[in-house]
């Protein structure tokens, strides 16, 4: 089964460690993503989002970053305007491990990324979890699909950067 474009683009834009929101948007611009499109959602914000046509409908890349409690939390996600059958299995294959919570058409993965390798973070003890966050290696990834659309979102937790 071919890898769905939403998963390919998620891997390209949302899995990179230590990339600023702006750097990800520049990378999307260079890859041909647009700051406007026919049929763009009313809530589309070109300051934090990009659009691309695909065989899964209109894809939207959205990136935000917040800082609190000594942590930087970057949310990077992709949505499509059509369903993506097999999105959970495709993400499981891409990450190389089973989700912590699998509801069939939606799943949550707790992941630790070191270099280019992923490992499950579902079994981390509190000390290991704190270390992964402090090193900027912890991600919580949600993948879901329905008839009207699909989404993959990653919350990347890392140490706060200087203001």
Sine and cosine of phi, psi and omega as CSV:
sin_phi,cos_phi,sin_psi,cos_psi,sin_omega,cos_omega
0.00,0.00,0.78,-0.63,0.00,-1.00
-0.92,0.38,0.48,-0.88,0.01,-1.00
-0.96,0.28,0.80,-0.59,0.00,-1.00
-0.88,0.48,0.61,-0.79,0.00,-1.00
-0.80,0.60,-0.57,0.82,-0.01,-1.00
-0.89,0.45,-0.57,0.82,0.02,-1.00
-0.96,0.28,-0.67,0.75,0.04,-1.00
-0.86,0.52,-0.73,0.68,-0.02,-1.00
-0.94,0.35,-0.55,0.83,0.08,-1.00
-0.87,0.49,-0.72,0.69,0.01,-1.00
-0.88,0.48,-0.63,0.78,-0.05,-1.00
-0.93,0.37,-0.68,0.74,-0.15,-0.99
-0.97,-0.24,-0.55,0.83,-0.18,-0.98
-0.97,-0.22,-0.09,1.00,-0.03,-1.00
-0.99,-0.15,-0.08,1.00,-0.06,-1.00
-0.97,0.23,0.77,-0.64,0.05,-1.00
-0.99,0.17,0.54,-0.84,0.14,-0.99
0.85,0.52,0.54,0.84,0.14,-0.99
-0.97,-0.25,0.73,-0.68,0.03,-1.00
-0.94,0.34,0.32,-0.95,0.08,-1.00
-0.82,0.57,-0.71,0.71,-0.02,-1.00
-0.89,0.45,-0.64,0.77,0.01,-1.00
-0.89,0.46,-0.63,0.77,0.03,-1.00
-0.91,0.41,-0.67,0.74,0.03,-1.00
-0.90,0.43,-0.65,0.76,0.04,-1.00
-0.89,0.46,-0.67,0.74,0.04,-1.00
-0.87,0.49,-0.67,0.75,0.04,-1.00
-0.90,0.43,-0.69,0.72,0.04,-1.00
-0.84,0.54,-0.71,0.71,-0.02,-1.00
-0.91,0.41,-0.44,0.90,0.02,-1.00
-1.00,0.03,0.08,1.00,0.08,-1.00
1.00,-0.08,0.11,0.99,0.08,-1.00
-0.93,0.37,0.45,-0.89,-0.14,-0.99
-0.93,-0.38,0.44,-0.90,0.07,-1.00
-1.00,-0.05,0.01,1.00,0.11,-0.99
-0.33,-0.94,0.36,-0.93,0.02,-1.00
-0.25,-0.97,0.44,-0.90,0.11,-0.99
-0.89,0.46,0.74,-0.67,-0.01,-1.00
0.99,0.12,0.19,0.98,0.03,-1.00
-0.87,0.50,0.64,-0.77,0.04,-1.00
-0.86,0.51,0.52,-0.86,-0.02,-1.00
-0.87,0.49,-0.48,0.88,-0.02,-1.00
-1.00,-0.03,0.21,0.98,0.00,-1.00
-0.90,0.43,0.74,-0.68,-0.01,-1.00
-0.81,-0.58,0.96,-0.27,-0.04,-1.00
-0.91,0.42,-0.21,0.98,0.05,-1.00
-0.95,0.31,-0.43,0.90,-0.05,-1.00
-0.74,-0.68,0.07,1.00,-0.11,-0.99
-0.67,-0.74,0.38,-0.93,0.09,-1.00
-0.65,-0.76,0.38,-0.93,-0.04,-1.00
-0.81,-0.59,0.48,-0.88,0.05,-1.00
-0.44,-0.90,0.69,-0.72,0.12,-0.99
-0.97,0.23,0.60,-0.80,0.04,-1.00
-0.50,-0.87,0.09,-1.00,0.06,-1.00
-0.95,0.30,-0.05,1.00,0.10,-1.00
-0.96,-0.29,0.43,0.90,-0.01,-1.00
1.00,0.08,-0.33,-0.95,-0.01,-1.00
-0.97,0.23,0.83,-0.55,0.08,-1.00
-1.00,-0.08,0.66,-0.75,0.08,-1.00
-0.85,-0.53,0.81,-0.58,0.10,-1.00
-0.99,-0.16,0.78,-0.62,0.00,-1.00
-0.74,-0.68,0.74,-0.67,-0.02,-1.00
-0.72,-0.70,0.76,-0.65,0.11,-0.99
-0.69,-0.73,0.36,-0.93,0.03,-1.00
-0.63,-0.78,0.73,-0.68,0.05,-1.00
-0.77,-0.64,0.36,-0.93,-0.01,-1.00
-0.75,-0.66,0.78,-0.62,0.09,-1.00
-0.22,-0.98,0.39,-0.92,0.06,-1.00
0.79,0.62,0.58,0.82,0.04,-1.00
0.97,0.26,0.19,0.98,-0.01,-1.00
-0.82,-0.58,0.49,-0.87,0.17,-0.99
-0.97,-0.23,0.75,-0.66,0.02,-1.00
-0.84,-0.54,0.93,-0.37,0.01,-1.00
-0.97,-0.25,0.80,-0.60,0.08,-1.00
-0.95,-0.30,0.82,-0.58,0.01,-1.00
-0.75,-0.66,0.79,-0.62,-0.03,-1.00
-0.49,-0.87,0.30,-0.96,0.09,-1.00
-0.78,-0.63,0.63,-0.78,0.10,-0.99
-0.79,-0.61,0.43,-0.90,0.07,-1.00
-0.80,-0.60,0.39,-0.92,-0.01,-1.00
-1.00,0.00,0.10,0.99,0.12,-0.99
-0.69,-0.73,0.38,-0.92,0.00,-1.00
-0.91,0.41,0.41,-0.91,0.00,-1.00
-0.78,-0.62,1.00,0.01,0.04,-1.00
-0.84,0.54,0.66,-0.75,0.04,-1.00
0.99,0.14,0.23,0.97,-0.05,-1.00
-0.89,0.45,-0.61,0.79,0.00,-1.00
-0.91,0.41,-0.71,0.70,0.02,-1.00
-0.90,0.43,-0.62,0.78,0.02,-1.00
-0.90,0.43,-0.65,0.76,0.04,-1.00
-0.93,0.37,-0.63,0.78,0.04,-1.00
-0.87,0.48,-0.67,0.74,0.04,-1.00
-0.91,0.42,-0.70,0.72,-0.03,-1.00
-0.89,0.45,-0.64,0.77,-0.03,-1.00
-1.00,0.10,-0.51,0.86,0.03,-1.00
1.00,-0.01,0.25,0.97,0.06,-1.00
-0.42,-0.91,0.28,-0.96,-0.03,-1.00
-0.97,0.26,0.46,-0.89,0.05,-1.00
-0.94,0.34,0.40,-0.92,0.07,-1.00
-0.94,0.33,-0.53,0.85,0.01,-1.00
-0.68,-0.73,0.85,-0.53,-0.03,-1.00
-0.80,-0.60,0.89,-0.46,0.03,-1.00
-0.94,-0.35,0.32,0.95,0.04,-1.00
1.00,-0.01,-0.93,0.37,0.01,-1.00
-0.99,-0.14,-0.02,1.00,0.06,-1.00
-0.55,-0.84,0.57,-0.82,-0.03,-1.00
-0.45,-0.89,0.45,-0.90,0.08,-1.00
-0.86,-0.51,0.77,-0.64,0.04,-1.00
-0.92,-0.40,0.73,-0.69,0.18,-0.98
-0.97,-0.24,0.84,-0.55,-0.19,-0.98
-0.74,-0.67,0.55,-0.84,0.11,-0.99
-0.87,-0.50,0.78,-0.62,-0.02,-1.00
-0.90,-0.44,0.84,-0.54,0.11,-0.99
-0.83,-0.55,0.88,-0.47,-0.10,-1.00
0.89,0.46,-0.82,-0.57,0.04,-1.00
-0.98,-0.21,0.16,0.99,-0.06,-1.00
-0.96,-0.27,0.60,-0.80,0.07,-1.00
-0.95,-0.31,0.52,-0.86,0.21,-0.98
-0.60,-0.80,0.41,-0.91,0.00,-1.00
-0.92,0.39,0.66,-0.75,0.09,-1.00
-0.96,-0.28,0.15,0.99,-0.07,-1.00
-0.90,0.43,-0.52,0.85,-0.06,-1.00
-0.98,-0.18,0.24,0.97,-0.02,-1.00
-0.90,0.43,0.68,-0.73,0.14,-0.99
-0.99,0.16,0.18,-0.98,-0.06,-1.00
-0.83,0.56,-0.61,0.79,0.01,-1.00
-0.93,0.37,-0.70,0.71,0.03,-1.00
-0.90,0.44,-0.63,0.78,0.03,-1.00
-0.89,0.45,-0.72,0.69,0.02,-1.00
-0.88,0.48,-0.65,0.76,0.01,-1.00
-0.91,0.41,-0.70,0.71,0.01,-1.00
-0.88,0.48,-0.66,0.75,0.05,-1.00
-0.91,0.42,-0.70,0.71,-0.03,-1.00
-0.89,0.45,-0.49,0.87,0.01,-1.00
-1.00,0.00,-0.04,1.00,-0.03,-1.00
0.95,0.30,0.51,0.86,-0.08,-1.00
-0.95,-0.33,-0.06,1.00,-0.10,-0.99
-1.00,-0.09,0.72,-0.70,0.06,-1.00
-0.75,-0.67,0.59,-0.81,0.24,-0.97
-0.90,-0.43,0.85,-0.53,-0.12,-0.99
-0.85,-0.52,0.77,-0.64,0.04,-1.00
-0.88,-0.47,0.76,-0.65,0.08,-1.00
-0.81,-0.58,0.73,-0.69,0.02,-1.00
-0.47,-0.88,0.39,-0.92,0.06,-1.00
-0.58,-0.81,0.44,-0.90,0.14,-0.99
-0.51,-0.86,0.00,-1.00,-0.04,-1.00
-0.88,0.48,-0.58,0.82,-0.13,-0.99
-1.00,-0.06,0.00,1.00,0.01,-1.00
0.22,-0.98,0.11,-0.99,0.02,-1.00
-0.61,-0.79,0.32,-0.95,-0.01,-1.00
-0.47,-0.89,0.56,-0.83,0.19,-0.98
-0.72,-0.70,0.84,-0.55,0.03,-1.00
-0.79,-0.61,0.64,-0.77,0.08,-1.00
-0.84,-0.54,0.73,-0.69,0.19,-0.98
-0.97,-0.26,0.91,-0.42,-0.02,-1.00
-0.97,-0.26,0.87,-0.50,-0.02,-1.00
-0.97,-0.24,0.78,-0.63,-0.03,-1.00
-0.54,-0.84,0.20,-0.98,0.03,-1.00
-0.89,0.46,0.55,-0.84,0.02,-1.00
-0.90,0.43,0.66,-0.75,0.07,-1.00
-1.00,0.00,0.43,-0.90,0.03,-1.00
-0.86,0.51,0.64,-0.77,-0.01,-1.00
-0.90,0.43,0.00,0.00,0.00,0.00
